[in-house]
Amino acid sequence: MGRVRETLGRPLVVGVLTVAVAAVGFGLYWFQPWKLWQDETVEEALPGVVATSPPSAVEPTASASAAPSPKAGPQTVASGDLISHEHATSGTVKLVQLADGSHVVRLENLDTSNGPDLRVWLTDAPVKEGTAGWRVFDDGKHVSLGKLKGNKGSQNYTVSADVDLSGFTSVSIWCDRFDVSFGAAELARA
């Protein structure tokens, strides 16, 4: 009887250990908990903005007629402040029209948690405070502008020319893996 128990016990223990190791491996892959302690800062300049230095006393300055008009550069079309959802999130979101007529969504001074599979979504969903707002952004119309480049800093996301911006009213930092918003901003037209 002892030999039968011993013979049946080993495969059972090996099987349970194999399943446990596979479950831990899958859990680590799925949740990526180490990202909670890893920050990635991205600092991008707004496209179309050229850093200029003041003219020196020796160099002649350009005449007023050669100066570009104020409308020639990037123009903020809409903006809003990020609110926290699943994770503490802050910063400003701007929808910016560039001089060539294209649009970018710009995140400025973003500060959120890092996480698996974070995306920047342009959506038609209302921004709601608290847990009521965590999962509303995939209920309606949304466009993914790409993976979040960094969980801190200022960064730009190109809006495809075929996107009709008139129906979009908010931006969400969306965790595609768990279908939850880390934070979102309502866009108020400028």
N, C-alpha and C positions, 0 to 999 in steps of 0.2 A: 504494500500500500504506500509506503514511504517513497519508493522508487517511482511510482506512478505520479504522485504529487510533484516530485522533483522534476520529472520529465515534462509534465504539463506546465509547471510554474515558470521554467526558464523561457519558453517561447512567449508566454503571456507577459512577463516582465520586459522582454526585449520589444515586443509589440507596443506595449504602453509607453516605453521610453522613446521608441521611434516616433510614435504619434505626438508625444509631448515635444520632442525636439522640432518636428515639422511645424507644430502649432506655434512655438516660440519664434521660429524663423519667419513664418508667415506674418505673425503679429508685428515683428520688427520691420519687415518690409512694408506692411500696410500702414502702420501708425508713424513710423520714422521718428521715434521720440527724441532722438539726438538733435533734431532740428529746433527743438524748443530752446536749446542752449547755443545755437549757431545763428549769428546775425550776418546778413549780407547787405552791405550798404552800397547803393548805386547812386551816383551823382551825375546826371546828364544835363547838358545845357538844352534850352528850348531850341528846336531847329529854326534856323533863319535868323537867330540873334547872334550878331558878331560882336565880340568884346572889342571895345575901342579904348584907346588911351587918349588923354587930352592932348591937343596939339602943342608942340613945343614953341617957344618964342621965336625960334629961327625959321620954322616951317610956315609957309603961307597957309592960311585957312581957306577952305572951299567957300565959294560965294553962296549966298542964301538960295539962289536959284538951283544950285546943284544938290542941295540937301534933299534927301528923300522925304516924301510926305509922311505924316504920322500914321496914315492908314496902310503904308507899304509893308510894315512889319507885321508880326503875329498879333492877332486880336482875340481877346477872351470873349467867347460867345456865351458861355454859361459856366457857373462855378458853384461849389458847395463844400462844406466841411464834413469830413468823415466822422461817423459815429461808430461806437463799438457794438459788435454783435457777439459772436462766439469767443473772440479774443479782444483784448484791449487794443484799439486802433485809433490813430489820430492822424491829422494832416489835412491838406486841401486838395480838391480835385478841380481841374479846369478843362473845359472843352475849348480848344484853341484853333482858330482858323489861321493857317499860315499864309504868307504872301502869295503863294501859288494857288491858293484856293482849297488846298487839302486841309484835313483836320487831324489833330492829335488829341488824345486824352493825356493830360499831364497830372501826375501825382507829385505834390510838393510837400516836403517835410514829412513824408510817410513814416510812421512808426507803428508796426504791428508785429505779431508773432510770426515766426517762420513756420512753415507747415508743408505737408506733402501736397503736391499738385495744385498750387495756388494759381488762380487766373485773374485777369482784370476783365470784368464784364460790363458792357454798356447795356442797360435794361430799361424796360418800361414799367417796372414795379415801383410802388411807393416805398419810401424808406420808413420803416417802423422801428421804434425804440424797443430795446429788450429782446426777449426770446421770440416775440411775435414776428420780428423781422429777420430771423435767422434763415428761414427757408423759403422766402417768397420770390426770390429772384429767378428761379427756374420755372415758375408757374406761367409766365407770359413770354413776351418776346425778349430775347437777349442775343447779344453778339459777343463772342469771346475775342478780345483784342490780343490775346497771347498770355504766356506764362508770366507771372510776376517776376520781374528781374531781380528784385531785392526787397527784403522786408523793411528796409530803412532807406531814406534818401529821397531824391527827386528824379523822376524818370518819365519817359514819353512812350506812348503807345499809339501807333498809326491806326487811323480809322480808314477802312477800305472806302474807295470812292463810290462804290455801289450801295453803301449804307445810307438809307434815308434817315437823317438825324432827327427829323421832326417828331417821331414817335418815342424817342428815348429820353427818359427823365431822370435817370440815376446811374450811378456806377457802384459796383460791388467788388470787393476783394473776395473772390469766391473759391472755396475749397472744393474742387471737382471730385475729389476722392470721397468726401463725406457729405456732399451736397449741402453745404452750410456756408453762410456769409461770415467772414471774419470781421468785416466792417463795410459801411456803405455811405454814400453821400447823395443827397437830393441835389439835382442840378437846377439852379435858378438862372434864368436867361438874363444876360447882361443888358 
